[in-house]
Amino acid sequence: MKSPYARNIRRSSGELDPYSAAHIYYGQDGLGRRPKIRANSSIYESAGTRNALADETRPPTRRASLDNAGQEPRRFLVPVDATLEELLRREDTDGNMQITIEDEGPKVLRLGTFASNGFNQFDIRGTYMLSNLLQELTIAQGFGRKQIVLDESRLNENPVSRLSRLIKTSFWDNLTRRIDGSVIEKVGLDPKDWTPDPRPRIYVPRGAPEQYEYYTRLAKQRPDIRLDVQWLPSEEITGEFVRDLNDKPGLLAVAMEEYTNTKTGEKDLRGLPFVVPGGRFNEFYGWDSYMESIGLLINDRVDLAKSMVLNFCFCIQHYGKIFNANRSYYLGRSQPPFLTDMALRVYERIKAEPGAVDFLKMAIRAAIKEYHGIWMAEPRLDPITGLSRYRPVGVGVPPETESSHFTHILKPYAEKHDMSNEEFVVAYNSSSIKEPELDAYFLHDRAVRESGHDTSYRLEKVAANLATIDLNSLLYKYEVDIARTIHVFFGDKLYMPPQFCAAGRTPEQFETSAVWDRRSKKRRAAMDKYLWNEKKGMYFDYDTVKQEQMHYESATTFWAMWSGAATPRQAASLVIQALPKFEVFGGLVSGTEESRGVTGLSRPNRQWDYPYGWAPQQILAWTGLLRYGYTEEAERLAYKWLYMVTKAFFDFNGVVVEKYDVTRPIDPHKVDAEYGNQGSDFKGVAREGFGWVNASYVYGLTIVNVHMKRALGALTPWETFERMTEQAGIVGY
């Protein structure tokens, strides 16, 4: 990949680009374009022997990046295993297989140059260059390389360029999954399967008999993988049915495509690919996928973004909803709906291709089915306000959690019935013991998880009763998008076939834009009535049971700007009154400290509360601010987030994580919350980043201007950048 930042390096047409993707740079694809290594015993000399000379016995030389050897960029001849061993011995003082600012090594290592066949040596200095060396050697070792020619430009690369490059050429591919016979024995096993006999298992909807035939044939051909293939019933999925699957958890089938096997010449099926969040989240997740699609489209991975839309359409057609994730225990649970915006973004990129309009029709039909069947139906619809709630069906204790997760909740009930916790869970789940208060607790717990904001004191013990600003902003966007799409692209008439009709709806009818336009106006009026607070200048959730507005200040208030539900006057109030409450060092914080309240041993931090910030909140706020013309605010917030992510990447061995403590300038990736953090536990090199943070990074770089990009590459904090631009008289940065 060519960096967006100037890299004026002259190379011959057949020579390897120093910024090539790893599989090209270290793999078979690049072997023919690498410089040949001359035989010389000195290049096999122990890295330990050479680097011993760089200790106290040898006076320090200048930093490698400052040593000029003509105009040609420097390249090093590196024995991989020996150098890697020596690097870790000297620099990884805390033994975590990473080199960070917390390690106390000498922060210098000598490498021999390729031009001198390893004889002349130069210093690689500082945490960033040494951690990049560790990453490059780890990758090279993974490709089986014993010796490499390594460009210095790969070690001192602008950190913004490096992270952008890794996201585009490495992270997305490493996060890509598919479900079919090539991987079913691995992906079919559930790490959350606590049963005595875990085995790969897949549940297939009745409307996909070709998949059932495919997987049963596979199970017969490969009995060693012990694949269990199960039909799902054609009737409505109930909470009791989902509960009864707890002893047999498995994957939920997603979309497949027919292709011709090049080896056999016969037609077969293969899974449509999708991108997973990362870390321990290796299924097809709901709103993560939307956020990821924004980054994928920027990085020209339209194929993946389109494939994920098709997977969503399959799920809605056959299961009625987009899942929290495609595991059996999520059958009753959805996630925040983003399908219309996602599909329209993909359509904009493929509209010149054959079948583009049919693709858009399928997506809009799926969104309509989801809208009627999930969000505007019981139990999620509140009939009094006309607004919607996160309120999934379910019975008993959520099975995907570790056995100890609810111990503190269940213990008093177990003691009340003179049972162990395990005995009580069995009795409670089977409904042989009735505990209405516990039923209410788990109703709200499942709703918190459906909201995607698990967990937060904003939602605890009340989530299922709330008409939230986030959900209703998303549904307003559905209504507006559907109205506009039917009018502009489908001649103001969209036929609805039976497979995309929700229960209770009449099939083979036509949808028109006028109906959807009225729905959006009605929802907007309800949002103004129940969710908008004129005095405070922001939106709040509404308790549909107590019939009162909540007081928790959440960054989801800006979702109304993303969706266009806010009037220009309301948007101005949000910027003037609400934005200062949430803007901190690293961008937007999820909720205010005042709303969260005091935390301690008896009331621990929740990960969607202060002081944590998440990529989706940043992405949606930036987009909303730009929508209403608040460009400087969007640029400033994007800069703060990008700086924080880049600084952690620079100081901590290339780390990119699920969420950040946006109030911490030094180590924001270190999160003290109930689930810890995903993406920081790696050896040598981060290979995936984290899905929606990857997307936020490449999207944020499209928002900030060129001066900001240069300042980010130099790791300039926002306050310094702002002061310098003011002193230089640069207007609008």
N, C-alpha and C positions, 0 to 999 in steps of 0.2 A: 504494500500500500504506500502511495506517496502521501507524505504528511501534508496537512494544510498549512504548515509552517515551512518557511523557506529552507530547503535542503539542497543547495546547489553543489551536488557532487557529480563529477564527471565520471562516467563509467562507460566501458565499451559495451556495445549492443548485446554481446553475449554474456556479460558479466552479471553476477548475482546482485540484486538490489539488497543493500544492507538492512532494509526494513521489510524484507519479505516475511510472509507468514511462516510460522515455525516449521510446518510440514514441507515447505519449499526450502527454507534456509538450512534445515538440518536433515530433511528427508531425502528420499530417492529423487524427487523432482528437481532438486538443485545440484545434484552431484556433478552433472556435466558442465556446470558453469562455475564451479569452484576452482580457485587457483591450486595448482598441484603443489604438494608438499615435498620438498627435497629431503632425501635421506640424510640424516645427521644425528649421531648418537646424542648430541646435546639437547635435542628437543624432547628426548625421553627422560631427561634428568628429573629427579624428584622435585615436585613443587616445594616440598618441605625444605630440601637442600637449598634451593634458590632463595626462598623467602626467609630463610634464617639470616641471609645477608642483609635483609631489609630491616632487621631489628636494630638494637642499640649499637652494634658493631659497625654499622654503615651510616654515614651522614645522610639525612633525608634529601631526596631529589624533589624536583618540582612536580606538581600535580600533573598527571598524565595528559589531561585535556588541554594543558597549557604548553606542552612540549611540541614544537612545530618541526615536522620532518618534511619540509617541502610543502606542496599544496595537496598532496595525496593524503586522504584520511588514513589514520593508522589502523593496522590490523594486527591481531595477536595470534600466535601459534600456541594452542592450549591443550595439554593432555588432560582429558576431562576428569577421569576418576581421581587422579592424584591431586589435581588442583581443587576439586570439590572437597575432598577430604581435608586438605590443608586449610581451605577457606573456612570451613565450619569449625575446625579445631581452634583457629585463631580468633574468629570474629563472632561466632554464635555462642556467647558466653553463658546464656541462660538455657541453652540446649533445646530450643523449640524448633530447630530446623528453619529458622528465619533470621535475617540480619536486620535489626531495627535500631532506632535511636536509643533503645533501652539496653542494648548490648554494650559491653565495656571493653571490646577488643581494641587493637591498635588502629583500626580503621584504615589500613593500608595493606596492599598486596602487590607483588611485582609479577608482571607478565612479560614474556619474551615476544618480540615482534616477529611477524611473518617475514618481513623484508630481510631481516638478518638471520632467518632460519632459527629463531629462538635465542640468538646470542645477546642482542641488545635488549635491555629490559627497562620498563617504565612503570611508574607507580599507578595503581588504581586506588584512588583515595575517596573516603567519605562513605557514609551509610548508603546513599542512593546508588552510587556506582557499584559498590560491593554487593548490595542486595540484587541489583540487576544482573551482576555476574553470577550470583547464586542461582537466580531464576534461569538464566541462559544455559548454565551447565546442567541444571536439573532437567531441562527440556531436552538438551542434546543427549544426555544419558538415556532418557526415555526412548530416543530414536536409535539407541544402540551405538552411538558415536563414541569412539575412544579418543579421538583427537579432532579438534576443530580449528578452523581459521575464523576468528571472531572479530568483527568490526567494532572498533572503539565507539562508533556512533550508536551502536546498540546499547552501550553502557551509559553514555552521557546524554541520551536522547531527552529532548524536552519532555517533561513528565505529562503534559497535556497531550502531546503527540503520541507518547508511548501508550497511555491508557486508552486513548481513542483508537489507536491501531489494534491493541489487544482485543478490545471489545468487538471490533469489526471482523478481524481475521481469526480470532481464537475463541473468545468467550461465547459468542452466539452458537457456534458449532458444537462446543462442549456442553452447552445446555440443551441441545436438540435431542429429542427422543421420538421414538415411534413404537407402536405396539403391534407386533406380528410374530411370526414363528422364529424370526432371527434372534429375538431377545426375550421371548415370553418366559423362559425358565428363570430369568433374572428379574425382570420388571413385574412378573406376576407374583413374586414373593413380596409380602408386605412387612416392612420392618416393624410395623405396629401390630402385627399378628401375635397376640399373647396366648394363642391356643396351644395345646400339647403337641399338635402335629401340623406345623406350618407347611404349606405347599402352594405352588403357583395355581391360581384359580382365576377364572374370568367369567363374568356374567354378561350374557348377550341378550339384547332386546328382541322381542318376537318379530319386529319388523325388519330384522337383519338376518334372515335364514342363511344367506351366503356366508356370513361370518361364523354362524354356528357349525355349518358343514366344514368350514376351513379349520376351525380349532379342534373339532372332534376328529377330523382326519389327522391333524398334527399329533393329537394325543395318542392315537393308535400307532402312528409311525414312530413315535419317540416315547415309549412307555417309561423310559428312565427318568424323564423330567416330572412325571407324576402330575401332569396338567389336569385339573378338574374344570370341566366346561359345564356351565349351568345356564339354563334358560331363565329369564325373568318373566314373571306373569304378565299377561296382557292387560289385566285389570289394574285399577289404581293402586299405587304403592302407598301403604299405610305405615304409620310409625311402628305398629306392632310387627309388620313384615320386616322392616329394617332391623328392628331389635332382634328378630329371630335369625338374622344373618350373622349376628355377632360371633357365633361359633364357626362360621365359614366365611371369613372376610376375603374379598377378592377385588380384582380390577373390574371396572365397568368398561365395556368395549366402546371404542370411539371409531371415527371414520377410517375406512380403508378404500383403496383404489385398485382397479384391475390393471394389470400390466403383463407384458410378455416376458417370461423368463428367458434370458439370453442363452442359458446353458441347455435348457430342455426344449426351448421353442414353444412351450405351452403357456397358456394364460394362467395367472395366479393372482392372489391378493397380497397387498402389502399395506402397512399402516401409513396414514398421512402424518407427516412429522408435526411436532409442536415443540415449543420452548418451555422448559420448566423454570421455576424460580431459582433453584440452586440450593446448596447445602443439603439438608435432610428432606427438602421438598422436591420430590422427583416425579410427581404426577402432573396431570394437565389441570392447572388451576384457573379459576375464573378471572377475577379482575387483574391478577398478575399478567395474564395473557394480553389484555388490552394495553397495559403500560408498556410491556415488552414490544408490542407491535409498533408503537411509536418509534422506538429506537431501531427496530428492524427495517422500517420503511426509510428512515434517514440513511441507514447503512446499505440501502439497495437490496435488502433481503425480502423483496416483495413476495417471493415464493413461500417463505415461511409464514409471513403475516396472512397471506391468502389461505394457506393450509389451516391455520388456526381458526379463521372464520368458518371454514368448511367443517371443522371439527365441532365448533359451537352449534352450527346448523344441524349437524347429525344429532347432537345431544338433545336439542330442543325438539326435533322431529320425533325422536324415539323415547326420550325420557321426560319431555315436557319442560326441561329447565337446563340452564347452564349450572354445572355443579360447583360447589366449593372446591372439589377435586374429584377425579374419577376413581373413587374407591366405594365399595358397597355401603359403608357406614355413612356416606354422604348422600345417599339416594333421596333423603328428604330435605336436603339443605342446598340452597343456591348461594350466590354471591352478588355483589353490586353489579348491575346490568350496564354494559357499555357497548353492546353489539352494534347498534346503528352507527355510532361514530366510527367504530373500528372498520365496519364494512365500507362506509363511505370513503374513508381514507385509502383503503385498499383499492376500491373502485377507481378512484382518481388516478391511481398509478397504472391500472390495467385497462382503462376504458377504450383504448384503441385495439385491444385484443379480441379475437372471436370469443363469444360466450360471456363477455363482461356484463352485459345487461342481465343475462340469466343468473349470473352469480349474485348480482345486486338484488334481483327479485327473490331469490332463495333466502338471502340474509334478512330482507325486510319482512318476508312472510314468517320467518322463524322468530324475529323480534315481536311481531304481532301476536303470535301464539304464546310466547313467553309472557308478554304484557298481560294478556287476558287470563291465561291459565295460572300464572304465579302471582303477579303483583297486584292485579285487580280482582282477585278472588279471595274467598275465605281460606285461611285465617289471616292473610296478610293485609287485606283491605280493611280499613276502618270505615264502616258505613256512615258514621256521623259526620266526620270531617271530609270524607272522600279521599283522604291521603293514605299512603301505604306504609307498611311496617316490615321490618325483618321479623318473621315469625314462623320458622320452619317446624314441620311435624317431627315427632320423635318420642320415644318412650325410654325411660330409664337413664342410666349413666352413659354419657358419650364414650364409646368403646375405644376410640383412637388415642385416648390419653393414657399416660403411664399409670400403673395401678395406684401409685401414691399421690397422684395429682389432687384427688378430692378427699383425701384421708381426713383432713381437718373438718370438712363439711359432713362427712358420713359418720364419723366416730360417735357423736352424741346419739344419733339414731340407732347405730349398732348397739351401743350400751343400753339404750332404752329397751330394746328387744332382746337383750342378753345374748347377743351374737357377736362373732368376729366380724370385721369389716367385710371379708370375702363372703361369708355366709349371708350377711345383710344385702350385699349387692345382688347376689343371686335371687334372693327372695323379693327384693324391691323391683328388680328388672322384670321378674315374672309376674308382677302385680299381686303376688300372694300377700304382700304387705303394702298397705296404702299409707302414703305420707304426702298429703296435699301440699304442705310447705316445701317439701323437697321437689315435688312436681313443678312448682312454680320456679324454684331455683334453676332447675335444669332447662325449663322452657326459655328462661332468659339467657342462660349460658349458651344454648344452641343458637339463639338469636344474635348474641355477640359474635359468635363464630361466623354466622351467615353474613354479618355486616362487614367482615374482613378486618374489623378493628378489635381483634381479640388480643389483649384485654384492655379495659379502660374503666376507670371509676365513673366516667360519663354514662356507661351502659350497664354497669354491674347491677344485677337484681331488678332491672327495669327495662332492658333492651326490647323485649317483645311487645311492650306497650307503647313504644315511642314511634311517632311519625317523625322520622329524622330528616334533617335538611339535606343530607347527602343522598339518601334514596329518592326523595321526591324531586330533587334537582335532576337526577339521572332519568327519572321517568318523564319529567318535563322535556328533557332532551330527546327521549324516545318519541314523544308525541310530535314535537316540532320536526324532527328528522323524518319521521314517517310521512307526515303531511307534505313536506317539501318534496320528498323523493317520489311519492305517488304523483304529485302534480307535475314535477319537472321531467321525470324520466319515464313514467308509465302512462302518460296521457290522461291523468286524473282518474284512473280506474285500474285496480289491481285484483285479479282473480285469486281466490283463496281455495286451493285444493284441500281435500280432506285431511291429508297428513299434516297440514299446518293449521288445523282448526283446533282450538282448545276445547276442553270438555264444556258442554253447554252452549257452544257456538254453532251456528248453522253453517255447514260446509257448502262450498261452491257458490259463495256469495262474492260480491265485489266490495273492496274497500275504496273510499274516496278521500280526498284531502280535507274536505270541509269538516267531516266528522272528527278527524284528528286535530284539526285546528281548534275546534270547539273544546276538545278535551284538554289541550294545552292551556287555553285561556281559563278554563275552570280550575285546573290545578294551580295555575299561577295565582289566581284569586284566593284559593285556599291557603297557599303558602304565605301570602301576604297577611291573611287573617290570623293564622295559627302560629306561624313560624317567625315572622318578621317582628323585631322589636324596635320601634321607632326611636325610643329614648336612647337605647344603647347602640343603635346604628348597625345592627347585625342580626343574623338569623340564629334561632335556637330550635332545639328539638321540642316536640309537643307530646305530653303524656296523654294518650287517648283514653286511659282508664280514669285517672284523676281529673282529666280535662283541664290541664294547666300547662303553661309553658315552662320548660326547664331553664336552669340558670347556668349550666355548664358551658363555658366558652371554648368552642372547638374550631380548629382550622377548617373543618368541613363547611363552615359558614361561607367560604369562598367558592364552594362548588356551585352556588347559585350564579356566580359570575361566569364560571366555565360553561354552564348550560345555557346562559342567556336569560335565565328566569328573573334576574335582578333588573330593575329599571335603571336608567342612567343615574337618577338621584340616589337610589339605593346603593349602586356601585360606588358612588362618590362617598357615601357614608361609610361603607365598608373600608375604603382606602383611608379615610381620615380618622375614623374612630376605632375600627377593628384591627387594621393592619399593625399599628404600633404595639398592640397587645401580644402579637405572635412573632414579630420579627426579632430574631436574636442573632448571635454570632454566625451560625451556619445556615441561616435561612429562616424557614417557618418552623415553629415548634407545634406539636400536635394539639396541645391545649395549654391554657394559662396555668401558671403555678397556683394562683388563687383558687381556680376551679378544682384543681387536683386535690388540694388540701394537704395537710401534714402527713408525711410518711414516716414509717419506722418499722420496728420488728413486728408489731401487730398489724401494721397497715403498709405493706411493701409497695414499691414502685410497680406500676403497670406500664407495659411497653408502648401503649398508644397514648400515654399522658406526658405531661411535662416531666423531664427535659428532652424528650426524644422527638426526632424529626424523621419523616418517612418520604421516600421518593414520590409516591402518588400525591401527597399533599402539595409538594413543590410543583409537580407537573401541572396539576389542575389549577393551582393558583396562578402560575405564570401564564397559562393559556387564557384564563379568565381576565387577568389584568390587561393582556394584549388585546383581548376582544373589545374592551371598553376604552382603549386608547391610553392606558397607563404604562407606557413603554419603559420609562425610566425606573419605575417601581419593579417591573418584571425583570429588567436587566440587573438591577441591584440584588434582588432576591436570588436570581440565577447565579450571579457572581459569587455570592456568599456560599451557596450550596456547593458550587463547583470548586471553590477554593478549599473548603473543608474536605471534600472527597479527595481532591488532588493532594493536599498536604498529608492526609493519612496514607494515601498510596505512596507518596514520596518517602515518608519517614518509617513506614511499617511494611517494607518488603512487598509492595504492590497489593496491599489488602483493599478489597472492595466488599462491603458487607450489606446485610439486609436493612439495617437502620443505624442511626447515629444519635449520639447525645449532642445535639446542636448547640449546646451551651459551652462545650469543652473545646478550647482552641488547640490543645496538644494531642490528645488521643481520643477523638470522638467516637471511634469504633468500639471502644470499651464500654459495654452497656451493662448496667446493674439492674436487670429486670428479670421476671420469672422465667423467661425462655432463653436468656442469654442472647447471643447473636449468631447469625449464620454467615458463613463466608470467611471467617477468620482462622479456622482450624485447618491449616494446610501445611504440607511439608515442602519447603523449597520454593514453590511457585504457586500462585493463585491461578487456577485454570479456568474458572467460570465467572468470577466476580459475583454479582447477584443480579438477577434478571431486571427488575425494575430500576435498580440503581444504575445499571449499565445504560438503560434507556434514558433515564433522567440526565445522564452525563452527556450523551451525544445530542439530546434534545436541547439541553441548556446551552451547549456551544453554538446552536443555531440562533439563540436569542441574544447572547452577549455580542458586543461589537468587536472590531479588530483590536482596538486599544486594550480592551478587557482581556482578550485572548492572550495577547502578549504579556500582560501583567500576571495572568494566571500561570503562564509558563515560567515566569520568574518567581512564582510563589509569593506574590504581593498581597498582603491582607487588604480587605475592603477599605478600612479606614485609611491606610497608607495610600492606596490607589486614589481614593476620593480626594485626599489632601493634595496629592501631586497633580492631579488633573485640574483642581481649582487654582493651584499656584501657576500652572502652565496656561491657564485661561482657556482650557478646552471645554467648549460648551456641549452639554449632553454627552460628555465623556467621549 
